[in-house]
Amino acid sequence: MVDFYDDLETQDAATREARLFGALSAQVAHAQTASKAFQRILTGVDARSITSREALATLPVTRKTQLLEIQKATRAQDPMGGFATQSYGAAMPQIFASPGPIYEPEGTATDYWRTARAVFAAGFRAGDLIHNCFSYHFTPAGSMMATAARAIGCSVFPGGIGQTEQQVQAMTELKPAGYIGTPSFLRIILEKAEEMGVALPSVTKALVSGEALPPSLRDWFAARGVQAYQCYATADVGLIAYETTAREGLVLDEGVIVEIVRPGTGDPVAVGEVGELVITTLNPDYPMIRFGTGDLSAALPGPCPTGRTNARIKGWMGRADQTTKVRGMFIHASQVADIMRKFPSLSGKARLVVTGAMANDHLTLHVEGDSINDELITQLGGAVRDVTKLRAEITVVAPGALPNDGKVIEDARSYD
């Protein structure tokens, strides 16, 4: 029998959409008034009208690169770029830094990052001791998991990173129920324990994140009595999705609205098509409205076999930022989207492929279509020149022929 973290996990789809989008317009209005950054980004938006996925899709996407640029531009006045709605003090007890650096606040809400749902799905329960090996300095990962564990009623040993022999000693003596951290460090700890001739029978479950968990490594853990589950979370928006005992993709968190869009655009893709994950949160302290993660994934059809009814994604499938330099000019995924917008009759995918060797680059725009004539091919070539300032050959392929991998720019040059 599967038990659930709360009743939200088994809501019907219509009730869930009504709950999330019923709160969305108020969140947009809050962001417009309390966040200086979103005052600018959402200028002219009528928050009362943002009550559906279709309406949400009309708002601009703020990507991680833009967030960093805005923070850098306002460092002297506001290190967080005007995105946080709280100021230093009791309402903002901790501040973290991700690479960039991008600064992120932690508020006072219980389970602020909403990661308790993932910790629970990995099998941890009240009364367990968790050995937390995410970093506790600079980045928020350690705090993200520690606050979640405490929300469930678990005790936490803040192991952090490094000091492998001491980690093994602490596990031997404290007997934690499981581990939270990166999968690679868990393997290092278990290998060190074997090297030391020490058994760790209490460690039977793990929640891992921050790296891929390939099936071979999952099996390696299972052979040593540890059932490892994944979650996908970021410092900007908290928990996005988590794995269940069904091990069929990742179930979306109940506190976010997730869209999958064509890279370089804000346009949602069809179910099953690979695209960039765009997240909207309902966090009042750090509202993120259509935050582009830069990560690729795809939706899975149907609900989770465990009975959880929220949508599922395949997990992390690569990065959406496909910026490539050709003949001294940068080409961005958004430019490929700009080219295709000039041809609304072409609804299929497109991919700009760079081939050749360095200093002898060749561009080819591959376009899906079944009725593209010579005139349209000429127009496409002109559009590529107008947008990128570079010439490209146009190749027409059958609808559905391009790979479903989220790529709109492919660098296939030889660097030998």
N, C-alpha and C positions, 0 to 999 in steps of 0.2 A: 504494500500500500504506500502510495506517495503522499507525503504531507507537504504542505505549502507554507511559505513564509507568511502570507496573508491572503485574504479573499480576493485581492486585486488580480492575482495570478490566474484565477479561473473565471473572471468576468467575460461575458459575451462581447464580441467585437464592437457592436453598436454602443453598448454601455461604456466601454473603454474610450471609444472615439468621442462620445458625448462628454465624458469626464475631462479628457485632455483638452479638447477644443473649447469646452466651456470655460476653462481656465486660461486659454491662450490669449484671448483679446485683452483680459485684465493684465496679463504678463507683458504684452506688447505696450500697453498704456503705461505700466509701471516703468518699463525700460526707457520709454520716451521721456518720462519726467524725472526719474532718479539716476539715470546713467547718462553722463555727458556724451559718451561715445555714441550711444544709440539715439540720442537726441539728433545727432548729425546723420547717422546712417538711415534712420527711419523718418527723416523729414518729409512731411506731406502725407504720411500714412495715416489713414483713419483706423485706429485700433479696433473700433467697434465692428469693423467689417472683416476682421481676421478671425473667422470662426470655422474654417474648413481647410482641408489640405490644398484645395485649389487656390484659396485666398493666400495661404501661407507661401505657396510657390511663387507668388508675385513679388515677394519681398527679396531684397538683395541678400546674397550669401556673403558672410564675413569669414574669410579663410584665415587660417593660422598665420600665414605670412603677413596678412594685412593687420591682424591683431598685434603682431610684433612691431610692424612699422608704426602703428599708432602709438604703442607704448613708448617706443624710442623717441618719437617726436614730442612727447609730453613728459619725458622723464623728470624735468626740473619742476614741473607743476604737479604732476600726478603720475607716479611710477607705474600705475596700472592702467594708464591710458584713458581713464574715465569710464571703464567698463564696470568697476565695482560700485555698488550703491551705498556701501558702508565706509566709514573712515577708521583710521587707527584707533584702537581702544578696545573696550569690552566686547563690542559687536564683531571685531575682527581679531580673534585671539592669536592666530598664526598666519604667516605669509610665507609662501614657498616660491621657488624659482625653478623653471624648466629651462632646457637649453635655449639660448637666444641672447640674453635671458628673457623669458616671459614670466612675469610675476603673477601669482594667483593667490587669492585670499581663501582662508578657511573661516566659515562662520560658526555660529554657536548651536545650530540645529543638531539634534541627535541624529547620528548617521548622516552627517552633512553631505557626504559624497554618494550616499544611497547604495553603498557596496555590501550592506548586510544581506541583501537578497542573494547575492552571489556566494557569500560565505555560507549561508544557510543551504543553498542548493548543492554545495560541495560536501555537505554532510555534517557540518559543525553545529553543535547544539549548546544550550545553556549549561554551564558547568565544565565545559571543555577548556583545556589550556592550549592556546595556539602559539606556536613558535613562528614569529613574524620576522622574515628575513628581507623585507623590503627596506630600502634606505630610509633613515629617519632625518637625514639632513639635506637641505636644499630642496629636493623634490618631495612632493606630498605622498608618495606611494605608501610609505610606512604608516602615516597618519590615516590615509584612506582606509587601510585594512584594520588598524587598531581601533578606530572609532566604530567601524562596522562590527568587530568582534564584541566590543563592550555593549553595543546596542542589542546584541543577541543574548548577552549574559555570559560571555566567555572571559577568561583571564588571558592576558597576553604577555609573552616574553619578548621584549624588543631586541631580537638578535641582530637586526641590521645585516650589513654585508661584511664579508671577510672573516678572519679569525676562525678558520674551519675547525681546528681541533677543539677550540673552546665551544663552538657550536655543538659538536658531537658530545662533549662533556655535559653541556647544559641539557641536551636532549636525554642523555642517559640518566641523569639525576632527577630532572624535573618530570620526565615522562609525559610530554605533550601528546595530545590526541592527534595532532597533525601539523602541517607546515603551510605557510603562505609566503610566496616570493616568486622569483624567476625559476623556471624549470631547470635551467643549467646549474644554478647554485644548489638546488636540491640534489641533483645528481652528484655534484662535487662532495656534498656532505655525506651522502650515502656511500660513495666510494671511499671517503676518508674513514668512515666508520668500519667498513670492511677491512681496510688496511690496518686499522688499530685493533681489529679483532673484537669489535664492540657491536652488540645487537641493539637495534632500536625497535622493539616490537610494538611499542605504544603508538608509533607514527604510522597510521593506517590511511590517512586522507590528506589531500593537499589541494589548495587553490593556487593556481599559477597564472601569471600574466607577465606582460612586458616583453615576451619572446614567443616564438612559435612553439607549439607542442606537437611535434610530428608523431604519427602512430608508433613508430619504432621506440621513441623515448617513453611514450605512455605505457607501452608494453613492458619496457625495462623497469619502470616504476612498479607496475602491477606484479611483476615477477618477484619483487622484493616486498610485496604486501602493502603497497601504497596505491590507492586509487586517486588519480590526479584529474582535476577538472580545471577548465580555463574560464577566465572572464576577460572582457574587453572594456577598459575604462581609460579616461584621459584626465589630466589635471584641469582641463578647461571646463569639462561638463560632468565629470564623475562617471558612474557606471552607465554603460551603453547596452551591454548584452552579456549573458552568462550561459555557461554550459550546464546541462542537467544530466541525470543518470541515463537518459535516452541516447546521449552522445550523437545527436543528429543536429548539428549546427548550434547556434547560440540564440537563446530566447531574449527578446528585447526587454529592457528594464521598464517598469511601470511609470517612471517619473520623467520620461523624455519622449519627444516626438521625433521619429527617425524618418528621414527621406534618403533615397538613393538617387543621385543626379548624374547626368553626363558630365565627365570631368571638364572643367573650364567654364561650366555654365551653372545655372540654377534650375535646369529643366529635369524633372523626374523621369527616370527610365522605366521601361516595362518591367513587371515582376520577372525575376530570373536574370535580367541583364545586369552585367557588372557595371558599377558606377561608384562615385564618391559618396561616402556617408556624410550627411548633413544633419546636425543635431540641434534641436530647440529644447531648452530646459525651462523648468518652472521654478528655478531657484531665484528667490527675490534678491539675494545678496550679490549674485554675480550672474545676471540674466544673459543668456546666450541665445539670440534669435537667429536661426539658420546659420549655425557655426559649421564651416567646412573643415572637417578633420584632416583632409588630405589622404585619408585611407580608403582603399577600395574594398567593396564587398558586393554581395548580391542577395536578394531575398529568396528564401526557400518557400515552396508552396505548402499550405496546410499547417495545422497546429502541431505542437510538440506531443509525442506519444505519452508523456507523463501526465497529460491533462492540463498543462499550462496553455492558455489560449492566445497569448500574445504572439505576434509575428516573429519569425526567426530569420536570421541571416547566416550566411555560410562561414562567417568569421573573417579574419584579416586576409586580404588577397593582394596586398601590395600597395604602392603609393600612387596617388592620382597626379601628383606634380610631375609632368613629363616635359618640362622645359628643356629645349635642346638648342645648341648654338650651331648655326650653319652659315658658313662664309662670313663670319663675324657678326651675324644677326641672331638674336634670340627669337625662337619660335615658341609660343605658349599654347597650351591646350585651348585656352579661350579664343585664340585666333582661328583655330580650326572650326570652332563653333560659330565664330563671326562669319566665316566663309559660307558655311552651310545655311546660315540664316538668310542669306541672299537668295536661296533657292528653296522656297517653302514646299515646292512639289516633290522634293527629294526627302523622303521621311526615313530612309535607312541610315545605317552607320557610315562613317567616313574615317579614314585613317591616313595621316601624312607619314610616309616612310622615307627615311633618309638612308641612302646607300652610298657605296663607293668608298674611297679612302680619304684620309684627311687631305684637305686642299683640293680635292676633286669630288665634292659632294654632289649627289644627284637626288632631287626631290620628286616623289611620286605621290599624288593624292589618289587613294583608292576610294571609290564611291560605290555604294550599293544602289542598284537600280536595274529596271528591266526595259525602260523606254527612254534612254538617254541618247539623244541624237548628236551629230557633229557640232551643231550650233551651240547646244548646251555645254558640250565639252570645251569649246572655245571660251564660252562665258565663264566656266569654272576656272580655266587657266588664268583668265584675266582677274578673277576675284582673288586667286592666290597671290598674284603679283601686287594687287592693290593693298591687300591686308598685310602680307609678310615682306613685301619688297623683293621677293625672290621668285624665280621661275620654277614651274613644276610641270611634270608630265601628268596627264589625267588617265587613270585606268578604271574602267567600269567593271564591277563584279556583280554576280547574282545576289539578290536579296538574301540575307542571312549567311553570306559567304565569309564575311570578316569575323575573326575570332571574338568570342564573347569574353573578353578579358579586361575591358575598361580602358584599353589603350586607344588614344586618338593620335598620338605621335609615337612612332617607333624608330629608334636609332639603330639601324642595322649596318652601320659602317664598320669597316675593318680598321682596327687600331694596331695592327701588327707593325 
